[in-house]
Amino acid sequence: MLKVTGLNQSYGESHTLWDVDLNIDVGTCTCLLGRNGMGKTTLLNSIMGLTPVSSGDIVFDQQNITKQAAELRAKMQIGYVPQGRDIFSQLTVEENLLIGLGARRDKVRKVPERIYELFPVLKDMLRRRGGDLSGGQQQQLAIGRALSLDPKLLILDEPCEGIQPNIVHQIGDVILQLNKEENLTVLLVEQKLPFARRVGQYFTIMDKGRSVANGKMTELNDELIQRHLKV
């Protein structure tokens, strides 16, 4: 579904991504792992067209999107929840969800009831402003907004960051349900290894802007963790 080949990215004279390769198959959940500052978010932003790349290719659903505008990638059914969530704090929960509908190909203009089934708290808070929600509720809203565009691929950047444990578990349940029961392809950046092991089938480790290891989650051993993930 998603194939990144030889991707390079630079900020001025700072080279941030070095010949990165990444393969995501349909219906899988892949965790992008690595210490802080190793290029994980830059890679996601490059995939989404938010950060220009120097060279390499990004192919999604058999179409080269390397030079596609970011808004066109959303219309190709790539849902993205960035680090920090980026909800519209002055808009209501419902208005935030409606914004996600703008990228739908089928022109649906009503928030799918499925979003409220996955995150019942959102239905209870439809008229509340996004900025008045707790961190966990905002994350649920951000994921709900990404799902409202009916994505083929859902990309999440540290969905557990700064969230209380019970909400983390609930988000994990939702990811597992979407991936295993509804065959939604998922790519997520995650620092918490227990969460990554719970939801992910595959992993890719990034170190100093390079993809240095990948495989099935069951192959993520102590040696790899010690070398690339331990702080």
N, C-alpha and C positions, 0 to 999 in steps of 0.2 A: 504493500500500500504506500509506504513512504520509504524512499531510498535517497540517502545523502551520500555524495561521493566526492572525496578530495576537497572538502570545504575549507576555505581560508577566509579569515576576516581580520581586519586591522582597524584600529582607532589611531589615526595619524601615523606615528612611527611605532606604535605599540601593536605587535602581532598577537591577536588573542585566540584565534582558532587556527590549528595547523593540520591540514590534510585530514579533516575529520570524516570518517565513514560511519553511517548509521543505517541499519535496515530494520524496518518495522513491518511485520506481516499482518495481514488482515485478521482481526479477532483476537489479537494478543494484547497483553499489558506489559510494557517495558519500562523499567525504572532506570533513569539516568542518575548515576551516583558520582560522588566526588566531594572533596573538601570545598570550602568556600573559595570563590575566586578562581575556579579552574575552568570556567567557560561554559558552564551548563546553561545559565540563563541567556548568555549571548547566542548559544546554539539554538535555543528555542525561539529567540527573537529573530534570528536569521531565517529559520523555517517559516515564521509567520510574516516575513517581509518587513519587519520593523527595524531591522538592522541590515544595511547593505553588505554584501559579501564581495571579497576580492576575486575569488575564483572558486571553481567547483560547481556541482550541480545538485539541485533539489528536485526530485521527481515525486509527485503525488498522484496516485490513481492513474499511473501511466502517462502523466502529462508533466513536462518540465515547467516548473513554476519559479525557477531561480530569479527571473526578472519580473515576475508578476507583482502588481501592487498589493499591499496588505489587505485592502478591502475585497479584492477579488479572491483571495485565499479563503476568507470567511464564506464567500458565496460558493466556494468549491466544497463546503461542508467540513471545514476544519474549525473546531471550537477551541478557544484558548482562554485559560484562566491564568493571568500573569501573577507573579509574586507581588504581594500587597493588594491583590484582588481588583483594584481599580473600578470599584462600583461608583455610581453617581450618587454622591452623598446627599444632594439636595432633592433628588427625585425619590418617589415612593418605590416600594418593593415592586409593585405592579408595573410602574413605568420603566424600571430597570429591566424587567423581564421582557416587556414589549419591545425594547430596543433590539434585543437579540433576534426578534422575528424579521427584522429588516433584511437579513441576509438569506432568508429561506427562499428556495427555488419554487416551492409550491404556493407561495403568496399567502400562506396562512397568517391571519392577523389576530388570532386568539391564542393566549398562552396555553399550551397543551396541559391537560389535566394531569398528565404523567409527571410533570415537574412537581406538582403539589403532592402527589403520591410519594415521590421520593423524599421530598422535604416539606412535611406538613406544616412546619413553623412558618413557611413563606405564605401559605394561604391565610394563616391567622394574622399576619402582619402586612397585608396587601397595601394598606393606606399609610403605613409608617414609613418615614424617610429612611433611606439606606444608611445615612450617617448616624442614625439613632440605634442601629442594631449592634449587638455584641460582635466581637471578632469572629466567633464561630458562625453566627447567623449571617454575617456578611460573606463568609466563605461559601456557605450554602447558597446564598443569593448569586454569587459570582458563578458557581458551577451551574446553577439553574439557568442563568442567563446564557451560558455557553451551550447548554443542552437545548435551549429553546430554538436554536437555529437548525436543529436536527442534524448533528454532525456525524460524519463517518469516522472521523478521528478526533478524539478529545485529548488536548494537551494541558497538563496541569503543572504549574511551577510551585513546588513546595506547598501543597494543599493543607499540610498539618501545622504550618508555622504559626506559633502564637495562639494556638487553639486549645481549649480545655479537652482533657482526655475523652470524655464521653462523646463529644462532637467528632473528635478524630476517629473514634471507632465507628460512628455512624457514617462518616464520609467513606471510610474503608468499606463498609457494607454496601454503600451505593456503588462504588467503583467495581466491586466484585459482581454485584447484580447486573450492572450495565455490560460488563465485559463477558461474564460467563453465561448469562441468561439471554442477553440481547445482542451479543456478538459485537459490541462497540469496541473499536480499537482504541487503546489508551497508551499515551506516553506521558510519564510524569517524572519530574525532578523531586527527589526526596532525600532528606538527611537522616531520617529515623529508620534505622535498619529493620527493626521489628515490623514496622508498617510496610516497608518495601518488600520484605519477605512474605508478608501476608497477602498483598494484593498482586505482586508482580510475578510473571512467569519467566521473564528474561531481564537481564541487566546489561548496561554498558557503563563502564567507569571512565570518567574524564580526569586527566591529570595534566596541569599546565597547558591547557588548550588542546590536548590531544585525546583521542579515544584509545585507551591503553589496554582494555580488557572487555570482553563481552561473553555472554553465554546464557545458559539456563540458570534460573535463580538458585537451583540446587547445587550449582557449581561455584557459587560465591563462597569461597573458603576463607579460612583464617589468614592464610598467607596474603591473599589479595586485600583483605580488610586491613591488615596491619600495614601493608606497603602503601596503599592508596587512600584509605578512608580514616584511619586513626589520626586524631589530632594530637 
